[in-house]
């Protein structure tokens, strides 16, 4: 499976992990500490947006400078606090938008380029593994 298809499968799994959640479970604090499931979805959407920027730079054959996100906990808090006004539907819209744009970008990269340049570690770590970890936690809410 190529990286774009891995991203697609992971996104589908993430969305399915929220299917059994009630409206209350989506917006109340739970096993994520002070974050709701809605906040986790926003968190993933924002990091996928960051990956989009990094892919754009990577496609120019430059390395992306992640220094601005070294204090990622503060960065996460900023996003969550500045988007409290967004509904669950708006967060899902943002998540889907970022995902589909990233999927399109990754799909446009030729197999030769992937072979020649390799898959950047941050791409798999943030866009796929990170989302997979949070999807597992979202599924655990349904079981609780």
Buried (B, 14 or more C-beta within 10 A) or exposed (E): EEBBEBBBEBBEBBBEBBEEBEEEBBBEEBEBEEBBBBBBBBBBBBBBBBBBEBBEEBEEEEEBEEEEEEEEEEBBEEBBEEBEEBEBEEBBEBBBEBBBBBBEBBEEBEEEEBEEEEBBEBBBEBBBEBBBEBBEBBBEBBEE
